[in-house]
Amino acid sequence: MAASGSNRSMESRTGRSNQRYNSKGERLVAGVVPLTADKTYVMLIQSTRRKGWVLPKGGWETDEECHEAAAREAWEEAGILVQIEYDLGDILETSPRKKTAASSSSSSSASPNKGAASKDKDGKEGKEKQRSLYRFYEVVVTSEEAEWPEREKRERKWFTFAEAKELLKDRPELQLALERSTMQR
């Protein structure tokens, strides 16, 4: 597969109007495990929603193939151009789901099962946020750009396998993607 970089925008895509969902209502997410050419380091980025480090990833949209979405997310979030090496397969999100207020989830969406009604431990009704189904690709970073769409929001940094595995300990789906890669242990 070709390296990303053609048609690069300096603006990140936002919103979920073009977001893909599968028949189970799972949001489809594309991501990368960005490695150095010698596979001794992996790049992680600062999360904007949660505290800590994550792999570059984001929604797979209706106007692109999954590998294109993964390369786009690498560019938007980490400012890297990549060569896709391997498809690391699907990984179902296993993190505990957060509840959203039922009234706030009444907006229309491409998802047939955006959230299932459920009760929390106190018996209060709410909608469970839909799970995501991740597709990760192992990539080699071919270029780190000084300017990129989310440079004001995110830090990027290289880590060893052991360091990255520890930093991703609260995100089992991201740890699994790292473990599936051919990165040197």
N, C-alpha and C positions, 0 to 999 in steps of 0.2 A: 504494500500500500504506500502511497506517496506521502511525503511529509506535508504537514499542515503549513499554512502561512499565506496561501493565495487568498485574496479577498478578505484580508484581516480588517476588522472594524475596531475602532478605538472605543466603541460603546458596547457594554454587555447587554445581552438580551435580557429582558425582564418580563414578568407576568407569566401566566400559565395558559393563556388562550390557545396556544399552539402545542401545548404539552401532550405527550402520548401517554395513554393508559392501556393496560391489557384488559382482557375480559373479566379478570377478577377485581378490577378497580385499582390495581397497583400502579403507582406512578413509575414510569420507566426512566431510569437515570443512567447516563453514560459517564464513565470516568477513566482516569489513567493512573498507572503506577509509573511515574517518570524516573527513569534511571540514567546514570552516567553511562557512557559507552562501555566502560569496563565492568559495569554492574555492581560497583562497590558502594554507591550512594543512591538514595532515593530522595526526591524533593517532596517536601510537605509544605502546605500553606496554612496560614492562620485562618481559622473559621471566622465568619462574620456573625454567625448566629449562636454558636456555642463557644465556650472557652476552649482553647487548645488548637492542636494541629490536625489537619485532615489531608486527604488526597484530593487533587482537583477533580470535580465531578459536578454534574448538574443535569437538568432536564433534557431529555431527548425529544426534540420537536418534530412536528409533522412534515416539515419541509427538508429534512436531512436524513441521511443514513446514520446508524448508531455510531460507527467509527468516526464519521464527520462531527457528530455532536461531541464525542470525547475529545477530539483534537481542538474543537472550538472552545470547550471548557478549559482545556490546558492553556490556551491562549488568553482567554478572558480573565481567568482567575490567577494564573501563575506567570503569564507573560513569556511562555515557552513555545517554541516550535518543536515539533516532535516527529519521529519516524515510528510508525506502529510496527511492533515486532510480533506480538501474540495477542490473541483473543483469550482472556482469562475466564470467560464464561459468566453465567448469571450467578448472582448472590442475592438472596432474599434478606431484606432488612430484618434484624432480630431485636433491635432496641425496643424497650417498653414504649408503648404508644402514649402520646399525650392526648388529653381530652381537649376538645375545642367546644366553645359554647354553641349549642344547637342553633341559636339565632344567627350566629356569625357565619354559619356554613350554608346559608340558603342561596348563595350565588350559584349561577349555572356554571357547568363545567363539562369538559369532554369525558369525564369519568362517569361510568354508569353506577358505580358504588362508591362515591367519593368518601363517604364515612358511614360506618355502621352505627346505629343507635346502640348505646350500651349504658350501664350504670357503673359509677365508680364505687370505691370501697364504702362510701357513705350513703350509697343508694341514690345518688343524684344522677338524673338523666344528662347525657351529653353525647356528642358524636365523637367517635374515635377517629383520629387522623389516619388517613390511608397509609398503608405500608408502601415502601418503594422496592422495586426490583432493579438491582444494579447490574450493569454490564461493564466490566473493566477490561482495559487493554494495557499490556505491558508496552511501554514506549521508551525509546532512547531520545534524550533531549539533544536536539541538533543546534539550538540557539536559545540563549537567554537574552531577552530584549530589555532595554532600560526603561522603555515606556510601554505600558499595557493598560487595558481598560480598568482593571480593579487595583492598580498599584497604590492608590490612596487608601484602600480598604484592607489590603492584605500584605503580610510579609511572607517571603518564601525563603526556604533554607534547606540545605542538604543534610541528610542524616544517614548513619549506618543502619543496617537491618535491625540490630538490637535496640538502638535508640528509637527508631521509628515504631517498632512493635510495641515498645513501652508507651510511647506517646499516643498510640492508637488504641490503648487497652480498653477504653470506654466505648469504642466503636467496632464491635466484632466483625461487621461486614467489611470494614476497611482493612482490618487486620488480616482477614481471610484473603482479600485481594493481594495484599503484600506477600502473604505466605504462598500464594499460587504463582507468584512471579519467579523468575530464574535469578533473582538478585543473590549475590554472594552472602552467605550467612556468616 
